[in-house]
Amino acid sequence: MWNYKMEDAANWILATASTTGLVGWFLGRRRNNAETKGVEIDNEEKEIVVELNNMERLTNRLNEVIIALDNQMAENIKLKQELHALRLAFENERMLYQELLKKYESKI
């Protein structure tokens, strides 16, 4: 009979330990999953911050390039206007030269 009580107590201890272990594993698993999700969310937030910083840096660089392009275009227009003025001046000088050449040839 004593043997029966020991066996019964051992079964209770084993059942309690198994149940406790199973509940502990289940709750621990849930906690680990929650912590993992928390870490994943933190990592995603950090990635978003990094990407936003990259986008801001690229936007600033794009704005700088646009300003430089606008400056180059303004300079290009200015140079085209100067070239046009020089062509007109050259054409006027060429016409004056031809008139003077005709006058000179008519005197000879």
C-alpha positions in Angstrom: 0.0 0.0 0.0 2.9 2.2 0.7 4.1 1.5 -2.7 0.8 2.6 -4.2 0.9 6.0 -2.4 4.4 6.6 -3.6 3.4 5.7 -7.1 0.4 7.9 -6.9 2.5 10.8 -5.5 5.1 10.3 -8.3 2.3 10.4 -10.9 0.9 13.6 -9.4 4.4 15.1 -9.3 5.0 14.0 -12.9 1.6 15.3 -14.0 2.1 18.6 -12.2 5.6 19.1 -13.6 4.4 18.2 -17.1 1.5 20.6 -16.8 3.6 23.3 -15.4 6.3 22.7 -18.0 3.7 22.8 -20.8 2.0 26.0 -19.5 5.4 27.6 -18.9 6.5 26.6 -22.5 3.3 28.0 -23.9 3.5 31.3 -22.0 7.2 31.6 -22.6 6.6 31.0 -26.3 4.0 33.8 -26.3 6.4 36.1 -24.5 9.2 35.3 -26.9 6.9 35.8 -29.9 5.8 39.2 -28.4 9.4 40.2 -27.8 10.3 39.1 -31.3 7.5 41.2 -32.7 8.6 44.1 -30.6 12.2 43.8 -32.0 10.9 43.5 -35.5 8.8 46.6 -35.1 11.8 48.5 -33.6 13.9 47.4 -36.6 11.3 48.5 -39.0 11.0 51.9 -37.3 14.7 52.3 -37.6 14.6 51.3 -41.3 11.9 53.9 -41.9 14.0 56.6 -40.1 17.0 55.7 -42.2 15.0 55.7 -45.4 13.4 59.0 -44.5 16.9 60.5 -43.9 18.1 59.1 -47.3 15.0 60.6 -49.0 15.6 64.0 -47.3 19.3 63.9 -48.3 18.4 62.9 -51.9 15.7 65.6 -52.1 18.2 68.2 -50.9 20.8 67.1 -53.5 18.1 67.1 -56.2 17.2 70.7 -55.2 20.9 71.7 -55.4 21.1 70.1 -58.9 18.0 71.8 -60.1 19.3 75.2 -58.9 22.7 74.5 -60.6 20.8 73.5 -63.8 18.7 76.7 -63.6 21.9 78.7 -63.2 23.5 77.0 -66.2 20.4 77.6 -68.3 20.4 81.3 -67.4 24.1 81.5 -68.3 23.4 79.6 -71.6 20.7 82.2 -72.5 23.0 85.0 -71.7 25.8 83.5 -73.9 23.3 83.0 -76.7 22.3 86.6 -76.5 25.9 87.7 -76.5 26.6 85.5 -79.5 23.6 87.0 -81.4 24.9 90.5 -80.6 28.4 89.6 -81.8 27.0 88.1 -85.0 25.0 91.3 -85.7 28.1 93.4 -85.0 30.1 91.2 -87.2 27.6 91.5 -90.0 27.5 95.3 -89.6 31.3 95.4 -89.8 31.3 93.1 -92.8 28.8 95.3 -94.6 30.8 98.4 -93.7 34.0 96.7 -95.0 32.3 95.9 -98.3 31.0 99.5 -98.7 34.5 100.8 -98.0 36.0 98.3 -100.4 33.6 99.4 -103.2 34.4 103.0 -102.6 38.1 102.2 -102.7 37.8 100.2 -105.9 35.7 102.9 -107.6 38.5 105.4 -106.9 41.1 103.2 -108.5 
